[in-house]
Amino acid sequence: MIQSRRLSRIPVYLFSQIAELKRQLRQEGVDIIDLGIGDPDRPTPRHIIEALKEAVEDPQTHRYDESGFGDLELRRAFCEWFEKRFGVRLDPERNIQVLIGSKEGLAHLIWTYVEPGDVVLVPDPAYPVYRNNTLLAGGEPYYMPLLKENKFLPDLSAIPEKVAKKAKLLFLNYPNNPTAAVADLDFFREVVEFAHKYEILVAHDAAYSEVTFDGYVAPSLLQVEGAFDVVVEFHTLSKTFNMTGWRLGFAVGNEQAIKDLSKLKSHVDSSVFLAIQRAGIAAYCGPWEPVKETMEAYRRRRDVLVEGLQRLGCPVEKPKGTFYVWIPVPEGETSESFSEKLLRKAGVLTIPGTGYGKHGEGFVRASLTLLDPNPEARLQEAVERMERAGVRW
């Protein structure tokens, strides 16, 4: 069997390779402190689990969701939360599509609009889904560098006009994976103006909108005047409610884009299990105290890791968003050499920045989510192992 040319255009999924490496090292008896994949390690809040149990007992949830857009009560619950959170009113009948996790929706938006040869503006470094699904669809990624000197925001003015005129989609993700950078409404206004000028649809991946610290509150792109003309924003329960395996998310924004995305999805999936959608209603109706507790736990972990790295001379700052730390590598190291050094000499697994694009060179990503009874102590141990291995900046 010969794979399609489109599949041969993309590499093996980064995290599949990492999972295999971890398996090999553990078979060799290596005690790994895994700061790799960002998968929340805290439990899903109890009231959400109880809502799922109750919904599973209802035979009506075992049938197809024939609405096309997802359970209407779930859409209403999300829209009510969205208005309270961002001050933006969504029409649950027109502006929202339930997704099997936001990753699925991001990929399918590309397939909805991109034809062979179309240009897609993709940040670099970035979550690989944007680039890889552009390639699968036959599109051409144009990479927007996310550089430290520009606060890891793309410089829209640096995009050649001929490229901007050909672009169909522009991807953004703030708070950002992998750099942990955040954006404000002034930058989002620039984005909306740029999208209007060149008639580009903006796909904003807001997966980490609720994972913020130190008083920072992440805005929505849809807060900007005129955004509904040019924006689809993606939200997920995965990071906010520790529900990565549940696969539930939303696309919200431009009415026509939501209709088009729904049309494509009707041919490739049959929506999310209705019992999970009912549990999603419980998530957005609250209580929200478990979410606050989770974010406080991440803040404490962040402080342990960042302050420990700073004691080793690392010029890293405390991020205000996501549960990642974007760590600059010491002089003389590359992303890959430093990541391998940490793994081989200290048993600490990080992700080379180049796994997210060539402009990730010079950094490794560490996640604050790790399966351990005492994550803070484990992060402290990671720093101590680095120090014993002679890691300095």
N, C-alpha and C positions, 0 to 999 in steps of 0.2 A: 504494500500500500504506500502511495506517495502522497504526502500532505500537500494541501493547496499552497499556491504561491503566496497567498495572503498570510497564511500561518507561518510560513518560513521567514516572513519579514520581521517577526518579533522574537525576542529572546525568551528563554524559559523564565517563568515568573520568578522575580527576585526572591520572594519569601519561600517558595518551594525549594530553592537551592539552599537557603539558610536552614530550613527544617532538616534537610538531608545532612548538612554539615554537623548540626547539633546531634543528630542521631549517631553519626559516626564517632564523634568525640566522646559521647556518653558511653558508647560501647567500649571505648578505650579506658574508661574509668575516670575521665576528666570531670571535675566538679565545676560546672559552668554557671556563672551568674549571667542570666540571660536578659540583656537589655536591648533585645532585638525587636521583634514584632510588637506593635502597639495594640495589644488585646487586653481590655480592662480585666483586672484580676479580682475586683470586688463583686459581690453577689448582686444579682438583679433585685431591686427592692421587693420586699415581701408582698405588698399590696398588689403589685403587678402579677406576681406568680399566682396569688389567690384568684385574681380576676381571670387568668388563663385557665386555672382548674375549673372554675365555674363554667366558663365558656365551652370547654371541651365536653362537658356533660350535656350540652345542648345539641341535639342531632342536627339542628339547622346550620350549625357552623361547619358541618362536615360536607357541605355542598359547595358547588362552584360559586364564586363571587361574580355574579353576572352584571354588576354595575359598570365594569370597565375601568372606573376611576378609583375603586376602593370603597369600603364601607362608608356611607354618608355620615353616620354618627362619629366615626373616627375623623373624617375630614373636618367636621364641625368642631370637634374638640381641639384639633391642631390649630385651626383658624382662630379660635377663641384665644388659645395660648399665644399665638403669633401676634395678635393685636395687642394683648397685654404686654408682651415682651418687647415688641419693636414699634408699637404704635401704628401698625400697618394693617389695613383691613383687606382680607382675602375673601373672595366669594367661594364657598365650599363646592359650588356647582360648576365653577368655571376656571378657577385658578390653582387647582391642586390635583395631583395624581399620586396615589399610593404606590410605593415601590417595594420590590423585594430587596430592600437595602439600597442605600444611595449609590453604591458601586454599580449595580445593575442599571439604574437610571442614567448615570453619567455615560456609561457605555452605549446605551440605547439612544441617547440624544444624538450622539455622533452618527449612529447608523440611520437616524431619522433624517439628517440633513446633509451629510457629507457624501459626495460622489467622487469617483477617482479623479485625482488632480486638484481637488479643492484644498485650500489652505486652512489650517487650524492653528491658531495662536496658542502655544503651549508654554507654560512656565518651565524653567530649568534652573534648579532641580525641582522635581514634582512627583506626586503620586503617579506611578507608572501607567495607570489606567487611561489617562488622557492621551498620552503619546501612543500607547500600544493599540488602542481601539481606533485611533485615527489611521494608523498604518493598516490595520485589518480592513478598514473601510475603503482603502485605496487613497486616502487623503495624504496631504503633505504637511507634516508639522513644521511650523516656524517657531523656533525656540526663543523665548524671552528670558534673558539671564536675570536671575535673582541674586543680586550682589550685596555684600555686606555694606558697601559704601552707599547703597541706595535703600538701606533698611530692609533688604530682601523683598522689595516691591519692584515690579516690572516697570521699565522706563518706556511708556507708551510713545513718547515723542521720538524714540530711537527706531521705531518700526518704520521701514521704508513705505512711502505712500503706495507704491505699486503692490506691495505685499498686503497692506491694510485693505486695499480695494478688492483684492481677491479672496480675502478671508471670509469664511462662513461662521466660524465659532471662535470665541476667546474664552479660555479657561482660567479661573482664579480659584484660590483656596486660602481663606483667612478666617480665623487663625490658621497658620500654615504648617502643613506637613511637607517636608521634613524640618524646615528651618525654625519653626516655632514663632515666626514673625507675626505681627498683628497689623491691621490696617484701620484707618479712620475714615470718617465720612468724606473728608476732603479728597482723599484718594479715590473713593468710590464715585464721587461726582466727576472726577476726571475720566473714569472708566465709562460712565454712562454717556458723557459728552462724546468720547471717542467712538463708542458703539453707535450712537446716532449718526455721527458724521459719516461713518463707513458702512452703515447698515449691517452690523455684525450682531449676532446673538451671543450674549454673555452667559456662560454657565458658571455659576458661583457655587463651589463645593464648601458648604458651611458646616461640615461634620463636627467641628470643634467649637461651635459658637458658644456653647455653655461651659467649656473647659477653660476657664480664665481665672486670673489671680490678681492680687494687689489692687483691687478696686477697678481694674479694667473691665469694661462691658463691651463685648463685641457687637458692632452694628450689623444690620442686614443691608445688602445692596438695594433691596426694595424700598428702603427708607428714602432713597434719593428720588427727587422729582423726575419724572420721565422714565423711571427704571422699568415700569411695567411694559413699556414698548419694546424693550431690548434684553430683558433679563429672565432667566430661569435659575432659581436658587434651590440647592439640594440640602435637605436636612435628614438626620438619621437618629434613631433611638440608641444606636450602638454605643456611642461614646458617652452620651448624657446619662443613660439609665443602665449601663453595663449590660447591653443586650446584643452583642455582636452576632451571636449564633442564631438569634431570633429572626434576623433578616426583615427589617421593617424600616422604611424611610419614606420621604416625600419629595416630589418636585413641585415647586410653587412659582407663580409668576405669570408671564405672558400667556394670555388665553389661547392664542393660536398654537403656540409651541406646546402647551399642555395637551391640546387636542391631537396634534400631530404625533407626539410621543405616545399617547394612549392608543392611537391607531396602530402604530408599530407593535406596541406591547401586546395588543389583542391577538397578534399572529405568532407570538413567541412564548407567552406565558399565560397562566390562568390566575394571576394575582396571589396574594398572601393568604394562607390559612386564616379563615374568618375568626377563629378563636384567638389567634395572635393579634388580629386587628382589634378585637374587643379589649385585649390586654393593653394595647396601645392607648385606648381611651382612658383606662385607669392611670396610665403613666402621665398623660398630660393634664388630667384632672387633679393629680396630686394624691397624697402630700409630697412636697418637694424637699423635705428635710433630708432624706437619704442622698439626694443629689448634692446638697450643700456639704454633707459629711464626706462624700467621695472627693469633692474638689478640695476640701481642706486636707484630706489625706494626701492627695497629689501635691499640694503646696508644701507640706512637710517633707515629702520625699524629694521634691525639687530642691529645697533648701539644703538637705543633707548632701545631695550629689554635687550641686553647684558650688557650695561652700567648700566641700572637700576638694574639688578640682581647683578652685582658686588657691587653696593652700599649697597645691603642687605647682603653682605659677601659671595656671591656665587662664587666658584672657577671655573667659566666658561670663556672660551676664545671665541673670535670672529671667527666664522667659515669662511673659505675661499671659501666654495662651498655649494650648495643647498640653499633652503629657510627654513631650519630647524635649531633649536638650541637644542643641546643635553645637557640637564641640569642635573648635578649631584644632588641627593636628599640630604637634611640635615642629619646629623648623627642621628640615631635612627629611621629613616623612611625607608620604602620600596618604590619601584616604585609605587605600587598600593595604599599604604596608603597616600603617598604624593600627588599623582594625585587626590585622593578622597578629601583630605584636601583642595587642591586648588579649587576644584569645589564646595565643600559644604560651605567653609568659605569665599572664595573670588570670586566665580562665574567665575573662570578661568578654561577653559577646556584644559587639556594637555593629552597626550597619555602615559600610563605607558610603560616603556621600555620593560617590560616582554611581552608586546603584540607582540614584534618582535623576541622573543626568550629568553631563560633563562639567557643568558649573557647580556641581556638588563637590568637586575636587577641593581638598584642603580642609574637609570636615568629616566627622563621623556622627551618626545619630544614635543617641541613647534614649531608650524608652523608660519611663518611670513606672510602667506596669510590669510586675513580675510576680509569678506564683511562688509565694513564700509566706510562712506564718508571720514573719516580721520583716516586711519590705524595707523599712528604714535601716534596720541593722544590716541587711544584705547589701544595701547601697553603700553604707559606710564601709563594709568589708570590701566592696569593689574598689573603693578609693584606696584602702589600705593595701590591697593586692597590687594596685598600680604603683604605689610608692615603693613597696618591696621589690617590684620588678624594675625599679630605676626609671620610671616614667616621670619626666619633668618637662616643663615648657620654658 
